[in-house]
Amino acid sequence: MADEVGSDRTHCGYFGRGVCRSCAEITLPYAEQCLRKGEHARLSLSSLGARCVGCEWEPVVASEVAGFRNRAKMVVSGTSDRPLLGILAEDLSGVDLGECLICAQEIRAAFPALREFIGRAMIPPYDVSRRRGELKYVLVTLGADGALMVRFVLRSTEAEVRIRKHMSWLCSELPTLSVVSINLQPRHAAIIEGDRETILLGDMLAMPTRRGPILLPPGAFFQTNTGVAEQLYETAAEWSHARGARCAVDLFCGVGGFALHLGAVGFSAVRGVELHPAAVAAGRKSAALWGLETVSFEAGDATALGRSVGRVSGGPSRHQDPARPKAGEDVDLVVVNPPRRGLGPELVAAIDGSAASRVIYSSCNVDSLVRDLSQLSRFRVERARVFDMFPHTKHYELLVALTRE
């Protein structure tokens, strides 16, 4: 495949041959992609009318045009002797995307060993049309210093013994392998992962940021573009700190990217709320690594917890400046990074009626973002910025800062 990455234009052989159309905007110069995303975001927020007048738009945060994805979700097809890692075509035949240029080079380099491992362990790929086989996906994530997390999504435990038997070979072929797990997804449905995870090696992958590592366990969420994600977290912390907010709650916090960065810039109390227990445990460990005693995490469903936006719980460090706000004070900043569906009316109402004077909202779905903002009737949009987390597509992350009117 002849791929080419120029200064502002990227050519993909898979796209050119019509076997993969995921990067639908790849024929556009990258500068044009960013321009269009910025214009789309401005137009979308303009529907809020007077509440968006005077909004300060910061320049679009651009990405690398190749090798920017820290995670590959590869459908496994073919046979155990000749497995394909990629996607399924419309006729459900397998398409190998082992040289996909948007995946980090370290991930692409791991695919040959993973293919051979599937053969050595004799794991039959799942045949969607026949509903037979075991291995549905191989999920690979790149962390700090080239460390890798590999997750095998299986229909059952049938292949687990063979996978364990050949683990030493896989580790010898991939010296940077840090975490390996098996995820069970027994349903014949368009669902990538199941609820049951069996850890075979390690426990958490360290994702790099300038301020320190953010620990990521299997199944937890982290942005797919590490470089842009770091700028997203830094911008949110900068905006919040500049306006003097001191007590914050971070809803849908995942492994704590926003919460940790708020704590790092001097917030006196930050509480992260996340449904995934393993992500909560990872957030706590990351806070300890960063030396942030004022940042706490708890497991809970943010969409159902109106109380989450009320007060900061947990205790700050006993060495904290007594002049600073203590845990138990009213939250003056709410940070949200919800799924694509948005916040939902109950949580929107709770935020709108809270004592918070500021809201930072990060979203990959501008439609649900605008819907939620239209219902946050007591806030106006003060600042906004597009982060191009997903080059060569129409998707982007939009960060907005809201101030209570």
C-alpha positions in Angstrom: 0.0 0.0 0.0 1.4 3.4 -1.0 0.6 5.8 1.8 1.9 9.3 1.7 1.9 12.0 4.4 2.6 15.5 3.2 2.7 18.8 5.0 -1.0 19.3 4.6 -2.4 16.4 2.7 -2.6 12.7 3.4 -3.0 9.9 0.9 -4.2 6.4 2.0 -4.1 3.4 -0.2 -7.0 1.7 1.7 -9.2 4.8 1.0 -8.0 5.0 -2.6 -9.0 1.4 -3.3 -12.3 1.9 -1.6 -11.8 -0.8 1.0 -12.1 1.6 4.0 -14.0 4.9 4.1 -13.6 5.7 7.8 -11.5 8.7 7.1 -14.1 10.3 4.9 -12.4 13.8 4.8 -8.9 12.5 4.1 -8.9 14.0 0.5 -9.1 17.5 2.0 -6.0 19.4 2.9 -5.6 19.2 6.7 -5.8 23.0 7.1 -9.2 22.9 5.4 -10.4 20.2 7.6 -9.6 22.3 10.7 -11.2 25.4 9.2 -14.4 23.5 8.4 -14.6 22.1 12.0 -14.1 25.5 13.5 -16.8 27.0 11.3 -19.2 24.1 12.1 -18.7 24.6 15.8 -19.3 28.4 15.6 -22.5 27.9 13.5 -23.8 25.2 15.9 -23.3 27.4 19.0 -24.8 30.4 17.3 -28.2 28.8 17.7 -28.0 29.7 21.3 -28.6 33.3 20.4 -27.7 36.0 22.8 -26.2 33.6 25.3 -23.4 33.0 22.9 -22.8 36.6 21.9 -19.3 37.8 22.9 -18.0 34.2 23.1 -14.2 34.2 22.8 -13.1 31.6 20.2 -9.6 30.3 20.6 -7.7 28.8 17.6 -8.4 25.2 16.7 -6.0 22.7 18.3 -4.6 20.7 15.4 -3.4 17.1 15.5 -0.6 15.2 13.8 -2.1 13.9 10.5 -0.8 10.4 10.9 0.1 8.1 13.8 -2.2 10.0 16.1 -4.4 7.3 17.4 -3.3 5.7 20.6 -5.9 2.9 20.3 -6.8 0.4 17.6 -10.0 -1.5 17.6 -9.4 -4.3 15.1 -12.1 -6.7 14.1 -10.6 -10.2 13.7 -11.6 -12.3 10.7 -10.1 -14.9 8.4 -8.8 -18.0 10.0 -6.5 -18.7 13.0 -3.7 -19.6 10.5 -4.2 -16.4 8.5 -6.0 -13.9 10.7 -7.0 -10.5 9.4 -7.0 -7.4 11.7 -9.2 -4.6 10.6 -12.8 -4.1 9.7 -15.7 -6.0 8.0 -16.8 -5.1 4.5 -20.5 -4.7 3.7 -20.7 -8.4 2.7 -19.1 -9.3 6.1 -15.8 -10.4 4.6 -12.7 -9.3 6.5 -10.5 -6.4 5.4 -7.0 -6.2 6.9 -5.9 -2.7 8.0 -2.6 -3.6 9.5 -0.9 -0.6 7.9 -3.6 2.0 8.8 -1.7 5.2 8.9 -3.8 6.9 11.6 -2.7 4.3 14.2 0.5 5.0 16.1 3.6 3.3 14.6 4.2 1.2 17.7 0.7 -0.2 17.4 1.2 -1.1 13.7 4.5 -2.7 14.5 2.7 -5.0 17.0 0.2 -6.5 14.5 2.5 -9.1 12.9 3.3 -10.7 16.3 -0.4 -10.6 17.3 -1.4 -12.4 14.1 1.2 -15.1 14.7 0.1 -15.4 18.3 -3.5 -16.0 17.2 -2.2 -18.9 15.1 0.0 -20.3 17.8 -2.8 -20.2 20.3 -5.2 -21.6 17.6 -7.9 -19.0 18.4 -10.6 -19.2 15.6 -11.8 -15.7 14.6 -15.5 -15.1 15.0 -17.4 -15.5 11.8 -20.3 -13.0 12.0 -22.3 -14.6 9.2 -22.1 -18.1 10.6 -22.0 -17.0 14.3 -19.1 -19.4 14.9 -15.6 -18.9 16.2 -14.2 -17.2 19.3 -12.0 -14.1 18.8 -14.0 -11.0 17.9 -11.6 -8.1 18.4 -8.0 -7.3 19.3 -7.8 -4.0 21.1 -4.4 -2.4 21.3 -3.6 0.8 23.3 -0.3 2.7 23.3 0.9 4.3 26.6 4.0 6.0 27.8 7.5 5.0 26.5 6.0 2.6 23.9 4.2 0.4 26.5 1.3 -1.5 25.1 -2.0 -2.8 26.4 -3.6 -5.7 24.4 -7.1 -7.0 25.0 -8.6 -10.1 23.3 -12.4 -9.9 23.0 -13.7 -13.5 23.0 -17.1 -15.1 22.8 -16.3 -17.6 25.5 -13.5 -18.8 27.7 -12.8 -21.7 25.3 -9.4 -20.3 24.2 -8.2 -18.9 27.6 -6.0 -21.9 28.4 -4.2 -21.7 25.1 -3.8 -17.9 25.4 -2.2 -18.3 28.8 0.1 -21.1 27.4 1.6 -18.9 24.7 1.7 -15.6 26.8 5.5 -16.0 27.4 6.1 -16.1 23.6 4.0 -13.0 23.0 5.9 -11.1 25.8 9.2 -12.1 24.2 8.0 -10.8 20.8 6.6 -7.6 22.2 9.0 -6.5 25.0 7.0 -3.3 25.7 3.8 -5.3 26.4 2.6 -4.0 29.8 -1.0 -5.2 30.1 -2.9 -8.2 28.6 -6.4 -9.1 29.3 -9.3 -11.2 28.0 -12.7 -9.6 27.6 -15.8 -11.7 27.2 -18.6 -10.6 24.9 -20.8 -13.6 24.2 -23.6 -11.8 22.4 -24.1 -11.7 18.7 -24.5 -8.0 18.6 -22.7 -4.8 17.4 -21.1 -4.4 20.8 -17.4 -4.4 21.1 -16.8 -5.2 24.8 -18.6 -7.2 27.5 -18.6 -6.7 31.3 -16.2 -9.5 32.3 -12.5 -8.8 32.1 -9.7 -11.3 33.1 -6.3 -9.8 33.6 -3.4 -11.9 32.4 -0.5 -9.4 32.7 -0.1 -6.1 34.5 -3.1 -4.1 35.6 -2.9 -0.5 34.3 -1.2 1.3 31.4 0.4 4.7 32.0 -0.8 7.3 29.6 1.7 10.2 29.2 1.1 13.8 30.0 3.5 16.6 30.7 2.4 16.8 34.4 2.6 13.0 35.0 1.2 9.6 34.0 -2.5 9.0 33.9 -3.2 5.3 34.7 -5.6 3.4 32.4 -7.0 0.0 33.3 -8.6 -2.3 30.7 -12.1 -1.1 29.7 -11.8 2.4 31.0 -12.0 5.5 28.8 -9.2 7.7 27.6 -9.2 10.0 24.7 -7.9 8.3 21.5 -5.5 11.1 20.6 -3.0 11.6 23.5 -1.3 14.7 22.2 -4.6 16.6 21.7 -6.1 15.2 24.9 -3.2 16.7 26.9 -3.9 20.1 25.4 -7.6 19.7 26.1 -6.9 19.0 29.8 -4.4 21.9 30.0 -6.8 24.3 28.4 -9.7 23.4 30.8 -7.4 23.8 33.8 -6.1 27.2 32.5 -9.6 28.5 31.8 -10.8 27.4 35.3 -7.8 28.7 37.2 -7.8 32.0 35.4 -11.3 32.8 36.8 -10.5 31.9 40.4 -12.6 28.7 40.8 -11.3 26.7 43.7 -13.7 23.8 44.4 -14.7 21.5 41.5 -16.6 18.3 40.7 -15.6 16.4 37.5 -18.5 14.3 36.2 -18.0 11.4 33.8 -14.4 11.8 34.9 -13.1 8.5 33.4 -9.6 8.0 34.7 -9.4 11.6 35.8 -7.7 13.6 33.1 -9.6 16.8 33.9 -9.7 16.3 37.7 -5.9 15.7 37.9 -5.1 18.8 35.9 -7.4 20.9 38.0 -5.6 19.7 41.2 -2.3 20.3 39.6 -3.0 24.0 39.0 -4.0 24.6 42.7 -7.7 23.7 43.2 -8.2 23.2 46.9 -10.8 20.4 46.4 -11.7 18.3 43.3 -14.0 15.3 43.2 -14.3 13.0 40.2 -17.4 10.9 39.7 -17.3 7.9 37.4 -19.4 4.8 36.9 -16.5 2.4 36.1 -15.0 1.2 39.4 -11.6 0.3 37.8 -11.4 3.8 36.4 -12.0 5.2 39.9 -9.3 3.1 41.3 -6.9 4.2 38.6 -7.8 7.9 39.2 -6.9 7.5 42.9 -3.6 5.9 42.1 -2.8 8.6 39.6 -3.6 11.3 42.2 -1.2 9.6 44.6 1.5 9.5 41.9 1.0 13.2 41.2 1.0 14.0 45.0 -2.5 15.5 44.8 -4.1 14.9 48.2 -7.0 17.3 47.4 -8.2 15.3 44.5 -10.6 12.4 45.2 -12.7 10.0 43.2 -15.9 8.0 43.8 -17.9 5.5 41.8 -21.3 6.6 40.8 -23.7 7.3 37.9 -23.3 11.0 37.2 -26.5 11.2 35.2 -28.5 10.1 38.3 -26.6 12.0 40.9 -27.9 15.5 41.3 -26.1 15.6 44.6 -22.8 15.3 42.7 -22.9 19.0 41.8 -23.7 20.2 45.2 -20.7 20.0 47.5 -17.1 18.7 47.4 -16.7 15.6 49.6 -13.6 14.0 51.1 -10.9 15.8 53.0 -8.1 18.0 51.7 -4.6 17.6 53.0 -4.1 18.4 56.6 -1.2 20.5 55.4 -3.5 22.6 53.2 -3.5 26.4 53.7 -6.4 27.0 56.1 -7.4 30.1 54.2 -8.4 28.0 51.2 -11.9 26.5 50.9 -12.2 23.2 52.6 -14.1 20.1 51.5 -17.8 20.4 52.2 -18.0 23.9 50.7 -20.3 24.6 47.7 -18.8 23.6 44.3 -18.0 26.6 42.2 -16.9 24.7 39.1 -18.6 21.7 37.4 -16.6 19.9 34.7 -18.5 17.4 32.4 -17.3 15.2 29.6 -20.4 13.0 29.0 -21.0 10.2 26.4 -22.2 11.3 23.0 -25.8 11.3 24.2 -25.1 14.2 26.5 -26.0 15.0 30.1 -29.8 14.3 30.2 -32.5 16.6 31.6 -32.1 15.6 35.3 -28.4 16.4 35.4 -28.8 19.6 33.4 -31.4 20.8 35.9 -29.2 19.9 38.8 -26.3 21.9 37.4 -28.5 24.8 36.5 -29.9 25.0 40.0 -26.6 24.4 41.8 -24.3 27.0 43.4 -21.7 26.6 40.7 -20.7 29.8 39.0 -18.7 28.1 36.2 -19.1 25.0 34.0 -16.6 23.5 31.7 -18.2 21.2 29.1 -16.2 18.9 26.8 -18.1 17.0 24.1 -17.5 15.0 20.9 -21.1 15.5 19.9 -21.9 19.2 19.2 -25.6 18.4 18.7 -26.1 17.0 22.3 -23.9 19.8 23.6 -26.0 22.5 22.1 -29.2 20.8 23.3 -27.8 20.7 26.9 -26.5 24.3 26.7 -30.0 25.5 25.6 -31.4 24.0 28.8 -28.7 25.5 31.1 -30.7 28.7 31.0 -28.7 30.5 33.8 -25.4 30.3 32.0 -23.8 32.0 29.0 -21.0 30.7 26.8 -17.8 32.6 27.6 -15.1 30.7 25.7 -14.9 27.9 23.2 -12.3 25.9 21.4 -12.2 23.1 18.9 -9.8 20.2 19.5 -9.2 18.1 16.4 -9.1 14.7 18.2 -10.2 12.9 15.0 -8.4 14.1 11.9 -9.8 13.1 8.4 -13.3 12.9 9.8 -16.1 15.4 10.5 -15.8 14.7 14.2 -14.1 16.9 16.8 -14.0 17.7 20.5 -15.5 21.0 21.5 -14.6 22.6 24.9 -16.8 25.4 26.2 -16.6 27.5 29.3 -19.9 28.7 30.8 -20.4 31.5 33.3 -23.5 32.0 35.4 -25.4 35.1 34.3 
